[in-house]
Amino acid sequence: MKALVLGVNTRPIVNSLKKLGFYVYSVSYYAPEDLNADKKYYLINPLAHGRLKENYNENRLIEIANELVDEVDYVFITSGVFEFENSKIPKWDNVVGNEPKKINEISNKHKTYKKLKNLGFNIPETKKINNKTQLYKFLEEFKFCILKPIYGSGGGILKINLNNLNDGLIYGIKFPIIAQEYVRGKSFSANFIGNTFITFNKQIIIKGMYAGNLTPYLNLPNKFVKIFGEVIETFELKGMNGIDFLIKDSEPYIVDINPRILGTFETIEMSASQNLAKALLNNNYAKEIKPKESYIKRILFAKEKIIVNISKRDFIYDIPKKNAVIEKGEPIATVIAKENIKSIINSIYGECAEYEKRKEDREDI
């Protein structure tokens, strides 16, 4: 059997498919050393990662995938494709989970929020903002708000108040944009495969970006499962889906729907000691996925421009090529562990050399 995995980072699902005996094509932006695909197509320069926002080319990934799709039995879609306003939407009949058209429809936050509200689901007060005047009026009412791009998932979120605008932050905002009432509290997600609830997770959000999660997170009411199950059914979602939410007055408030393979993929696998790719291929098997032990996933970002030399070992994933240059703010690697995660994180940062310092050392030779 052959499979194609498409997205920004395909490693988790690729490696699970390999364990099932698949021949796997990977079409991705990143190409970590621990990506076990049989054929790898990627955009990144393994020795100079650059900046994702500047170098990412969704159209190129889709073009490559289009050339391969007829050669495979199954297509698996992760984050970063079909989530933008101008995404090219192919018609593939071998996608496991939601088709590209469905992913693109759900990724339009404005329409998705509107539909959720009309159906009676709780969402924070939300409005599409077209200009500075509308934004001022929204902030005068709610004091604090969250700004989000109309399309996309996983980041680009900005918390602001009137003082931020007076400080000049307004000049960096591109309209139209989504403004949402700020709900104080922790971020959670609920994960489903088909209509089978898998687990709740506590999310790790750093500077508005997804940076990991704790799986499973058990201290949440079972009544939430019914509510989110109705969302899955109403939106006719297939495969793996995630619903991000906050809690206000003991009720869940939905802040995002992620209609594709999720960042929690691996923590669920490890916690349940099961192959999640198998569950995606067989919804009946999804009922066997029962996360138990708690795992923490943490994506590490460069604190300054660095050169990395991370050794392969347990608990560390998405390992860059030796001596790769990572720009400030870009991802370095991923840690997934049950305990001692801080010491593992510190060891990784210890294997990174500040680029300017290394440059000075070379010049002194």
C-alpha positions as CSV (number, residue, x, y, z in Angstrom):
1,M,0.0,0.0,0.0
2,K,1.1,3.5,-0.8
3,A,0.3,6.8,1.0
4,L,0.9,10.5,0.5
5,V,1.2,12.9,3.5
6,L,0.9,16.6,2.8
7,G,1.5,19.6,5.0
8,V,4.0,21.9,6.8
9,N,5.4,19.0,8.9
10,T,4.5,15.5,7.9
11,R,6.8,13.5,10.2
12,P,4.3,12.2,12.8
13,I,1.9,10.6,10.4
14,V,4.6,9.5,8.0
15,N,6.4,7.6,10.7
16,S,3.2,5.9,11.9
17,L,2.3,4.8,8.4
18,K,5.8,3.3,8.0
19,K,5.2,1.2,11.1
20,L,2.1,-0.2,9.3
21,G,4.2,-1.2,6.3
22,F,3.2,1.6,3.9
23,Y,5.4,3.0,1.2
24,V,5.1,6.7,2.0
25,Y,5.6,9.9,0.0
26,S,6.1,13.0,2.1
27,V,5.3,16.5,0.6
28,S,6.2,19.1,3.2
29,Y,7.9,22.4,4.1
30,Y,10.2,20.9,6.8
31,A,12.4,17.9,6.3
32,P,13.7,16.8,9.7
33,E,16.4,14.1,10.1
34,D,13.9,11.7,11.7
35,L,11.4,11.9,8.8
36,N,11.2,8.2,7.6
37,A,9.4,8.7,4.3
38,D,10.5,6.6,1.3
39,K,10.3,9.7,-1.0
40,K,10.8,13.2,0.4
41,Y,9.7,16.4,-1.3
42,Y,10.3,19.5,0.7
43,L,10.8,23.3,0.4
44,I,13.2,24.1,3.1
45,N,17.0,24.3,2.8
46,P,18.1,21.8,5.4
47,L,21.1,23.9,6.3
48,A,19.4,27.3,6.4
49,H,15.8,27.1,7.4
50,G,15.0,30.8,6.8
51,R,11.6,32.2,7.9
52,L,8.5,30.2,7.4
53,K,6.2,33.2,6.6
54,E,8.6,34.4,4.0
55,N,9.5,31.1,2.3
56,Y,6.4,29.0,2.6
57,N,4.8,28.2,-0.7
58,E,1.5,26.3,-0.4
59,N,0.9,26.3,-4.1
60,R,4.2,24.5,-4.7
61,L,3.4,21.8,-2.2
62,I,0.0,21.2,-3.8
63,E,1.5,21.1,-7.3
64,I,3.9,18.3,-6.1
65,A,1.1,16.4,-4.4
66,N,-1.0,16.6,-7.6
67,E,1.8,14.9,-9.5
68,L,1.8,12.0,-7.0
69,V,-1.8,11.6,-5.9
70,D,-2.7,9.0,-8.6
71,E,0.2,6.8,-7.5
72,V,-1.1,6.3,-3.9
73,D,-4.0,4.6,-2.2
74,Y,-4.5,7.2,0.5
75,V,-3.8,10.9,1.0
76,F,-3.4,12.3,4.6
77,I,-3.5,16.1,5.1
78,T,-1.8,17.9,8.0
79,S,-1.7,21.6,8.8
80,G,-0.7,24.4,6.4
81,V,-2.6,23.5,3.2
82,F,-6.0,24.5,2.0
83,E,-6.4,26.9,4.9
84,F,-6.0,30.1,3.0
85,E,-8.4,32.3,1.1
86,N,-6.7,31.7,-2.3
87,S,-5.8,28.1,-1.8
88,K,-6.1,25.9,-4.9
89,I,-8.7,23.2,-4.2
90,P,-8.1,19.9,-6.0
91,K,-10.6,17.1,-6.3
92,W,-9.0,14.0,-4.8
93,D,-11.1,11.0,-4.1
94,N,-8.6,9.1,-1.9
95,V,-8.3,11.6,1.0
96,V,-8.5,10.1,4.5
97,G,-10.6,12.5,6.5
98,N,-11.9,15.9,5.2
99,E,-11.4,16.7,1.6
100,P,-9.5,19.9,0.7
101,K,-12.8,21.8,-0.1
102,K,-14.1,21.1,3.4
103,I,-10.8,22.1,5.1
104,N,-10.9,25.4,3.2
105,E,-14.6,26.1,4.1
106,I,-13.9,25.5,7.9
107,S,-10.8,27.6,7.8
108,N,-12.8,30.7,7.0
109,K,-13.2,31.7,10.6
110,H,-15.8,34.4,9.9
111,K,-18.2,32.0,8.2
112,T,-17.5,29.2,10.7
113,Y,-18.1,31.5,13.7
114,K,-21.3,32.8,12.1
115,K,-22.6,29.2,11.6
116,L,-21.7,28.1,15.1
117,K,-23.5,31.1,16.6
118,N,-26.6,30.6,14.4
119,L,-26.8,27.0,15.5
120,G,-26.7,28.0,19.2
121,F,-23.1,27.0,20.1
122,N,-21.3,29.3,22.5
123,I,-18.5,31.4,21.0
124,P,-16.9,34.6,22.3
125,E,-18.4,37.8,20.9
126,T,-16.9,38.0,17.5
127,K,-17.0,40.5,14.6
128,K,-15.3,41.0,11.2
129,I,-13.4,44.2,11.4
130,N,-12.8,46.2,8.2
131,N,-11.0,49.3,9.4
132,K,-9.5,51.1,12.4
133,T,-12.7,52.8,13.4
134,Q,-14.6,49.5,13.7
135,L,-11.7,48.2,15.8
136,Y,-11.8,51.1,18.2
137,K,-15.5,50.7,18.7
138,F,-15.1,47.0,19.4
139,L,-12.3,47.7,22.0
140,E,-14.4,50.4,23.6
141,E,-17.0,47.8,24.4
142,F,-14.8,44.9,25.4
143,K,-11.6,46.6,26.6
144,F,-9.4,43.7,25.5
145,C,-9.8,41.6,22.4
146,I,-8.1,38.9,20.3
147,L,-7.3,39.6,16.7
148,K,-7.2,36.6,14.3
149,P,-6.7,36.4,10.5
150,I,-10.0,35.4,8.7
151,Y,-8.3,32.3,7.3
152,G,-5.8,29.8,8.8
153,S,-5.1,28.0,12.0
154,G,-2.4,27.5,14.6
155,G,-1.1,31.1,15.0
156,G,-1.2,34.7,14.0
157,I,-3.2,35.6,17.1
158,L,-2.7,38.9,18.8
159,K,-4.1,40.2,22.1
160,I,-4.7,44.0,22.2
161,N,-6.3,46.8,24.1
162,L,-6.7,50.5,23.4
163,N,-3.3,51.3,24.8
164,N,-1.7,48.9,22.3
165,L,-3.4,50.8,19.5
166,N,-2.2,54.2,20.9
167,D,1.3,52.7,21.0
168,G,1.2,52.3,17.2
169,L,0.3,48.6,17.0
170,I,-2.6,49.5,14.7
171,Y,-0.1,50.1,11.8
172,G,0.8,46.5,11.6
173,I,-2.7,45.2,11.4
174,K,-4.0,44.1,8.0
175,F,-7.8,44.5,7.5
176,P,-10.2,42.8,7.2
177,I,-9.6,40.8,10.4
178,I,-11.5,38.9,13.1
179,A,-11.9,40.6,16.5
180,Q,-13.0,38.4,19.3
181,E,-13.9,39.1,22.9
182,Y,-11.0,38.1,25.2
183,V,-12.0,35.2,27.5
184,R,-9.6,34.8,30.3
185,G,-8.5,31.3,31.1
186,K,-6.6,28.2,29.9
187,S,-6.9,26.9,26.3
188,F,-8.1,23.3,25.7
189,S,-8.9,21.1,22.7
190,A,-11.2,18.1,22.2
191,N,-10.1,15.5,19.6
192,F,-12.3,13.2,17.6
193,I,-11.8,10.5,15.0
194,G,-15.0,10.4,13.0
195,N,-17.7,10.7,15.6
196,T,-15.6,9.0,18.2
197,F,-14.4,11.2,21.0
198,I,-10.7,10.5,21.8
199,T,-9.5,12.9,24.4
200,F,-9.3,16.4,25.9
201,N,-6.0,18.2,25.8
202,K,-4.6,21.3,27.5
203,Q,-2.9,23.5,25.0
204,I,0.4,25.4,25.3
205,I,0.1,28.8,23.6
206,I,3.2,31.1,23.4
207,K,2.8,34.6,21.9
208,G,-0.4,33.5,20.2
209,M,1.2,30.4,18.6
210,Y,0.5,26.8,19.3
211,A,3.6,25.4,21.1
212,G,2.4,22.0,22.3
213,N,-0.1,20.3,24.6
214,L,-0.7,18.0,27.5
215,T,-2.5,14.8,26.7
216,P,-4.9,13.7,28.1
217,Y,-6.4,16.4,30.2
218,L,-9.0,14.7,32.3
219,N,-10.5,17.5,34.5
220,L,-13.3,18.5,32.2
221,P,-17.0,17.7,32.3
222,N,-18.3,14.8,30.1
223,K,-21.2,17.1,29.0
224,F,-18.6,18.9,26.8
225,V,-18.2,15.7,24.7
226,K,-21.9,15.8,23.7
227,I,-21.7,19.4,22.7
228,F,-18.6,18.9,20.6
229,G,-20.0,15.7,19.1
230,E,-22.9,17.8,17.8
231,V,-20.3,20.2,16.1
232,I,-18.7,17.2,14.4
233,E,-22.0,16.0,13.2
234,T,-23.4,19.4,12.1
235,F,-20.3,20.3,10.1
236,E,-20.2,16.7,8.6
237,L,-16.5,16.3,9.6
238,K,-14.6,13.1,8.8
239,G,-11.3,11.7,10.0
240,M,-9.3,13.4,12.7
241,N,-10.7,16.8,13.9
242,G,-10.0,19.1,16.8
243,I,-12.1,21.7,18.5
244,D,-10.3,24.4,20.5
245,F,-12.2,26.0,23.3
246,L,-12.1,28.1,26.4
247,I,-14.3,27.9,29.5
248,K,-16.5,30.8,30.6
249,D,-19.1,30.4,33.4
250,S,-18.6,26.6,33.4
251,E,-19.5,26.4,29.7
252,P,-17.3,25.7,26.7
253,Y,-16.8,28.5,24.2
254,I,-15.5,27.4,20.9
255,V,-12.6,29.4,19.4
256,D,-11.5,27.2,16.5
257,I,-12.3,24.0,14.5
258,N,-9.2,22.2,13.0
259,P,-10.5,19.9,10.3
260,R,-7.3,17.8,9.6
261,I,-4.6,15.8,11.4
262,L,-3.7,17.6,14.6
263,G,-0.6,18.5,16.6
264,T,-1.8,16.1,19.3
265,F,-1.3,13.1,17.0
266,E,1.8,11.8,18.7
267,T,0.8,12.5,22.3
268,I,-2.4,10.6,21.7
269,E,-0.4,7.7,20.2
270,M,2.0,7.5,23.0
271,S,-0.7,7.9,25.7
272,A,-2.9,5.2,24.2
273,S,0.0,2.9,23.1
274,Q,-1.8,2.6,19.7
275,N,-1.0,3.4,16.1
276,L,-3.2,6.4,15.2
277,A,-2.8,6.0,11.5
278,K,-4.5,2.6,11.8
279,A,-7.4,4.3,13.5
280,L,-7.7,6.9,10.8
281,L,-7.9,4.2,8.2
282,N,-10.6,2.3,10.2
283,N,-13.0,4.3,12.3
284,N,-14.1,1.2,14.1
285,Y,-10.6,0.8,15.5
286,A,-10.8,4.4,16.7
287,K,-12.9,3.2,19.6
288,E,-9.8,1.3,20.8
289,I,-7.8,4.6,21.2
290,K,-8.0,5.4,24.9
291,P,-5.3,7.8,26.1
292,K,-4.2,7.1,29.7
293,E,-0.7,8.2,30.7
294,S,-0.1,12.0,30.5
295,Y,2.4,13.2,27.9
296,I,3.7,16.7,27.3
297,K,4.6,18.0,23.8
298,R,6.6,21.1,23.6
299,I,7.8,22.8,20.4
300,L,11.0,24.8,21.0
301,F,11.7,28.1,19.3
302,A,15.0,29.8,18.7
303,K,15.6,32.7,21.2
304,E,18.1,34.2,18.7
305,K,19.7,33.2,15.4
306,I,21.5,29.9,16.1
307,I,23.4,27.0,14.7
308,V,22.2,23.6,15.9
309,N,23.9,20.3,16.6
310,I,21.2,18.2,18.2
311,S,22.0,14.5,18.8
312,K,19.3,11.9,18.1
313,R,17.9,10.4,21.3
314,D,14.7,9.5,23.1
315,F,12.0,12.2,23.6
316,I,13.4,14.5,20.9
317,Y,11.7,14.8,17.4
318,D,11.8,17.0,14.3
319,I,15.6,17.1,14.6
320,P,17.3,19.6,12.2
321,K,20.3,18.7,10.1
322,K,23.7,19.1,11.9
323,N,24.9,22.7,11.7
324,A,21.6,24.0,10.3
325,V,21.0,27.7,10.8
326,I,17.7,28.5,12.6
327,E,16.4,32.1,12.6
328,K,15.2,33.8,15.8
329,G,11.6,32.8,16.6
330,E,11.6,29.7,14.3
331,P,11.1,26.2,15.5
332,I,14.1,24.1,16.5
333,A,12.8,20.7,17.6
334,T,10.0,19.0,19.5
335,V,10.1,17.4,22.9
336,I,7.5,14.8,23.9
337,A,7.9,13.2,27.3
338,K,6.1,12.2,30.5
339,E,8.6,13.8,32.9
340,N,11.9,15.7,33.2
341,I,10.8,17.8,30.2
342,K,12.5,20.9,31.5
343,S,15.9,19.1,31.6
344,I,15.4,17.8,28.1
345,I,14.5,21.3,26.9
346,N,17.6,22.8,28.6
347,S,19.8,20.1,27.0
348,I,18.6,21.0,23.5
349,Y,19.2,24.7,24.0
350,G,22.6,23.7,25.3
351,E,23.3,22.1,21.9
352,C,22.6,25.3,20.1
353,A,25.3,27.9,19.4
354,E,24.5,31.6,18.9
355,Y,25.1,32.3,15.3
356,E,26.9,35.7,15.8
357,K,29.2,34.2,18.4
358,R,30.1,31.2,16.1
359,K,30.6,33.8,13.3
360,E,33.1,35.7,15.5
361,D,34.9,32.5,16.4
362,R,35.3,31.6,12.7
363,E,36.6,35.1,11.9
364,D,39.2,34.8,14.6
365,I,40.8,31.7,13.1
